[in-house]
Amino acid sequence: MPVFISMIKKEALHLMRDSRTMTVVLIMPLVLLLLFGFAISTEVNNVNVVAVVHRHDDASRELIEKLRANPYFTFKGIVPFCEVEPMLRKGEVDAAVILDCDKGATAYQIIVDASNPSIGQTATGYMESVINGGMVSPVSVRTLYNPRLKSAYNFVPGIMGMIFILICAMMTSVSIVSEKETGTMNLLLVSPVRPRTIILGKIVPYFILSCVILALMLAIAYSVLGLPLSSNIVNVVWVSLLYIVLALLLGLFISTIVSTQVTALLVSGVLLMLPVIMLSGMIFPIENMPSLLQYVSCVIPARWYISAMRTLMIQQLPVSYVVTEVSVLSGMALAVLFLAVKKFNIIQ
Amino acid sequence: MDNGFAISVRNLVKGFGGFTAVDNISFDVRRGEIFGFLGANGAGKTTAMRMLCGLSCPTSGSGTVAGYDIARQAEEIKRHIGYMSQKFSLYGDLTVSENLTLFSTVYGMSDKDIRLKSDMIFKTLEMEEMKNCLVKDIPVGWKQKLAFSAATMHAPDVVFLDEPTGGVDPVTRRKFWELIYQASSQGITIFVTTHYLDEAEYCNRISIMVDGRIKALDSPENLKKEYASGTMDEVFRIVAKDAKRGD
């Protein structure tokens, strides 16, 4: 036991004396959360819009007032029809609405710059709802779980899935491999310390660090981004811990197959980070991918974690809804543990 | 150690696939002896040493280190040896005293012993002012002395030195050897590999490995006589001239 404690202490000292890494590791999750929470969002704001009105009447005036008042639009005025196209071309406006009143009935046309399809689609949707707002629509829409359609709700689980891979997998693999490189690993291996004590001593400090970061991120998600966490916090925490353990084991596994820090960094960067960003559903919905990529995404731990977090954090559903995700993550953890131990013993 | 040998090896072989790194070597090292283990690069020194340290299992043959069987009692061996490796290897971002504490804890020393022993080391190495410096900030000569002290702190029966003096000047090397003599006079057996042939002269006995086999084994004086050479340098060149491996 004193040996184990001194190994942990040693690793903690390495970590804390490397103040630059420490700062990055603690600041990065917060910056990412705030960045995705506030700055980067899939909501479309400030749609520049002009109106073309052939003949004014009450309906057209009402619509223009609504466009002016709507926070999503910046109303650029009423222009003649011939100016719409040049303005769209120059990018001065994103959309134009054309009103044609004839004998009391108004016909509407929306012309939209769809060079960025998601902006085009969203802007169209907004305008349609503004135009329809005047009438009684037969369809009533309820947006569940995220009534204000805030994109932070979507990003928080994704960022968590990414950060833990980064900290746990990348940092553990690099730290184990660096001991191989400097030769201190040999020194430990010829000593009476058992290999599993060495490995556990390396992993525990990163586990603790990850727990601190988890707490920080949950606190920010709750207080600053306003995610509804309160009822399900226990489940969120233990599923996250499971994911953290899996990421640590992945790091351990990587460290057994590579021999330099640079390769460790590349392997964890390319093989873990990129798929997490591209294929986990963090940014691009898995349902939209070609079916081959959908199968590929199944082997990415972050996919299951993010999906579980969405269910638990945002939908606030009980843990029985994430049984699949949790069992996949546990299965992966066991498999990676088995591989890492096997590989580590061969190195002996 | 019933037979009075600190290390005793019989017909030791280590093969990797079709390649025989260590090819049937046998030798004995007496207790308290300084035993030089020489050989060109690729001669199999490191592989042999790894087997003696309990880091890898021999393909065939047997041996004991500090009285324990190298194939079956690796854990016991690890408890009774010290090891200092080719590259300087203590933790650069830990302080001098943190390093000593870490390694002596690993070898199961009590806190009190660690404190007494560390103080003694600081005094003999005249490092008292440096004990709270990070190891990466102290000069390389000190680092090597410190690494040696860390390897011998738990009073091992045998200490393995894998090219301990690589990259330091002759004066520092001389001082380092004084530490080795001191340890040897306390009954610690020294097993040392080196590239510096002047250092070979400091050993009680040396063996020269060529292509996985031990080609010569005796005291430096006898070897010089046998090969009619004035220096160990010449002896080494004569013995190793047929080497096929290495660079």
Interface residues (C-beta under 8 A of the other chain):
Chain A: P2 V3 S6 M7 K9 K10 L13 H14 R17 D18 T182 G183 T184 N186 L187 L188 L189 V190 S191 P192 V193 Q348
Chain B: C53 G54 L55 S56 E75 K78 R79 I81 Y83 S85 Q86 K87 F88 S89 L90 Y91 G92 D93 L94 E98 T101 L102 F103 T105 V106 Y107 G108 L134 F160
